[in-house]
Amino acid sequence: MLKIGVAGLGFAGMLHAKAAAACAWQAHGPDIRLAAVADPRGEVTAGLARRHPDLRSFEDGIALARDAEVDAVVVAVPNAQHAAVACAALEAGKPVLIEKPLAAQWDDARAIANAAARGGVPVSAGYVFLNSPAVAWAIQTVRAGDLGVPLHIALTHAEDYAAVQGPAHGEWRADPAQAGFGALGDLGAHALSLGLALCGPVRRVSALMGRVPGRTSATDDHASALIAFAGGAQGTVTASRVARGRKMHLGFELHATGGSLLFDHERPNEIRVCRSGDDGFATHLIGPGHPHYAGFLPAAGHGLGFADLFTIQMRLWAESLLGGAPFAADLGFAMSVEALLHDLARAAGSGGWVDTDQRGSAA
Ligand SMILES: NC(=O)c1ccc[n+]([C@@H]2O[C@H](COP(=O)([O-])OP(=O)(O)OC[C@H]3O[C@@H](n4cnc5c(N)ncnc54)[C@H](O)[C@@H]3O)[C@@H](O)[C@H]2O)c1
């Protein structure tokens, strides 16, 4: 039995907590239990503790990480606090699943990597969309070479939360000290995770970052990038939190020598495919033939949602800790995304290209 602790019970943390509970109701789910939660907002932890008397609750993620009743820790606190909670867990020998981005600052990401190396404890990262059945199928298909060689990918993560809800959907996202980057780290990180998974390592980048004039937020509202993959493909990245009308437009359009793929998480249960010889795109609804779907439903086309991706992620993470297949978004993958975020920011600052093999110690 693996006892899971969740630090931070905001937007992401509640999804992780419910995912741990949901795994217990999957027919062949891993042997896990939601054992503890932490959040300084007492009204949230008190409400849960009342309904779940066995649940341990803490005001701070570090205390949860050190609790002897917790075996593995989900870190879903604001970005600047990831490192303190993660390092406390790693120093206690406990594996962590850290929300993206790994940290607000590069030095904090390095501190997490060093703590993991010292203790020999696995770090996993919350690139949850990699677990979408449609996305996971696309990754498998492209990596198997079924569509030939990737030529171009357009990666986008656009939402309008900062245009609609005020500064930045939670004040901490507007503060560089708390968040690190704005739209780039919050949304661009997801887009980059799909790019790396589909097209492999990146060789060089150029980028623009910007803020909407007159807004109080000190972090970027949108970012655009050109990326050259080491394997020869080229790509574009768009991240925006002020894209009016867009709610969850995390998507990609991939062109390869033997076909093309189109995915948009605003329509998460379908993927569009055109293979060479086809006259255009065909739309495929996801079903038990796509990765991870059968754990939820026996029938195709009934659909999974965003919260289900957290259950899939929790299951895969727990299974990896219980001796199953390695978790895909491991520390190396997370550090690659992290380094790319800093490469893009450096490119935007310099106005030129940044070679990813010349990062040096400052990412
Ligand atoms: N994977 C995704 O799709 C996704 C979605 C949303 C957020 N996130 C990530 O999750 C993290 C949290 O974002 P959010 O949107 O949930 O933020 P949020 O502001 O909604 O929630 C953060 C929670 O952490 C609590 N907290 C603050 N300090 C704490 C501490 N020391 N110990 C315990 N709890 C503490 C806050 O009280 C709050 O409830 C960020 O890293 C963010 O990038 C990921």
The ligand as an SDF file (V2000), in Angstrom:
LIG
                    3D

 44 48  0  0  0  0  0  0  0  0999 V2000
   -0.9750   20.2690  -14.8470 N   0  0  0  0  0  0  0  0  0  0  0  0
   -1.9010   21.2040  -14.9550 C   0  0  0  0  0  0  0  0  0  0  0  0
   -2.7140   21.1800  -15.8560 O   0  0  0  0  0  0  0  0  0  0  0  0
   -1.9370   22.3070  -13.9160 C   0  0  0  0  0  0  0  0  0  0  0  0
   -3.0970   23.0630  -13.7590 C   0  0  0  0  0  0  0  0  0  0  0  0
   -3.0950   24.0710  -12.7920 C   0  0  0  0  0  0  0  0  0  0  0  0
   -1.9520   24.3130  -12.0490 C   0  0  0  0  0  0  0  0  0  0  0  0
   -0.8350   23.5580  -12.2530 N   0  0  0  0  0  0  0  0  0  0  0  0
    0.3770   23.7790  -11.4340 C   0  0  0  0  0  0  0  0  0  0  0  0
    0.0580   23.4190  -10.0880 O   0  0  0  0  0  0  0  0  0  0  0  0
    0.7150   24.3040   -9.1840 C   0  0  0  0  0  0  0  0  0  0  0  0
   -0.3430   24.9960   -8.3440 C   0  0  0  0  0  0  0  0  0  0  0  0
   -1.1720   25.7650   -9.2030 O   0  0  0  0  0  0  0  0  0  0  0  0
   -2.7220   26.0040   -8.8380 P   0  0  0  0  0  0  0  0  0  0  0  0
   -3.3680   26.5440  -10.0570 O   0  0  0  0  0  0  0  0  0  0  0  0
   -3.2780   24.7860   -8.2180 O   0  0  0  0  0  0  0  0  0  0  0  0
   -2.5480   27.1590   -7.7790 O   0  0  0  0  0  0  0  0  0  0  0  0
   -3.6200   27.5860   -6.6850 P   0  0  0  0  0  0  0  0  0  0  0  0
   -3.2330   28.9690   -6.2750 O   0  0  0  0  0  0  0  0  0  0  0  0
   -5.0050   27.3050   -7.1670 O   0  0  0  0  0  0  0  0  0  0  0  0
   -3.3300   26.5540   -5.4810 O   0  0  0  0  0  0  0  0  0  0  0  0
   -2.1420   26.5510   -4.7510 C   0  0  0  0  0  0  0  0  0  0  0  0
   -2.5080   26.0440   -3.3650 C   0  0  0  0  0  0  0  0  0  0  0  0
   -1.3080   25.8560   -2.6210 O   0  0  0  0  0  0  0  0  0  0  0  0
   -1.5540   26.3000   -1.2900 C   0  0  0  0  0  0  0  0  0  0  0  0
   -0.2670   26.5330   -0.6550 N   0  0  0  0  0  0  0  0  0  0  0  0
    0.5080   27.6510   -0.6970 C   0  0  0  0  0  0  0  0  0  0  0  0
    1.6350   27.4440    0.0060 N   0  0  0  0  0  0  0  0  0  0  0  0
    1.5650   26.1740    0.5030 C   0  0  0  0  0  0  0  0  0  0  0  0
    2.4340   25.3980    1.3000 C   0  0  0  0  0  0  0  0  0  0  0  0
    3.6150   25.8630    1.7160 N   0  0  0  0  0  0  0  0  0  0  0  0
    2.0440   24.1410    1.6290 N   0  0  0  0  0  0  0  0  0  0  0  0
    0.8570   23.6440    1.2250 C   0  0  0  0  0  0  0  0  0  0  0  0
    0.0000   24.3480    0.4490 N   0  0  0  0  0  0  0  0  0  0  0  0
    0.3630   25.5960    0.0950 C   0  0  0  0  0  0  0  0  0  0  0  0
   -2.4350   27.5250   -1.4760 C   0  0  0  0  0  0  0  0  0  0  0  0
   -3.1310   27.8550   -0.2740 O   0  0  0  0  0  0  0  0  0  0  0  0
   -3.3590   27.0590   -2.5780 C   0  0  0  0  0  0  0  0  0  0  0  0
   -4.5180   26.4100   -2.0750 O   0  0  0  0  0  0  0  0  0  0  0  0
    1.5270   25.2610  -10.0440 C   0  0  0  0  0  0  0  0  0  0  0  0
    2.8330   24.7770  -10.1420 O   0  0  0  0  0  0  0  0  0  0  0  0
    0.8410   25.2130  -11.3840 C   0  0  0  0  0  0  0  0  0  0  0  0
    1.7220   25.5160  -12.4560 O   0  0  0  0  0  0  0  0  0  0  0  0
   -0.8240   22.5500  -13.1560 C   0  0  0  0  0  0  0  0  0  0  0  0
  1  2  1  0
  2  3  2  0
  2  4  1  0
  4  5  1  0
  4 44  2  0
  5  6  2  0
  6  7  1  0
  7  8  2  0
  8  9  1  0
  8 44  1  0
  9 10  1  0
  9 42  1  0
 10 11  1  0
 11 12  1  0
 11 40  1  0
 12 13  1  0
 13 14  1  0
 14 15  2  0
 14 16  1  0
 14 17  1  0
 17 18  1  0
 18 19  2  0
 18 20  1  0
 18 21  1  0
 21 22  1  0
 22 23  1  0
 23 24  1  0
 23 38  1  0
 24 25  1  0
 25 26  1  0
 25 36  1  0
 26 27  1  0
 26 35  1  0
 27 28  2  0
 28 29  1  0
 29 30  1  0
 29 35  2  0
 30 31  1  0
 30 32  2  0
 32 33  1  0
 33 34  2  0
 34 35  1  0
 36 37  1  0
 36 38  1  0
 38 39  1  0
 40 41  1  0
 40 42  1  0
 42 43  1  0
M  CHG  2   8   1  16  -1
M  END
$$$$
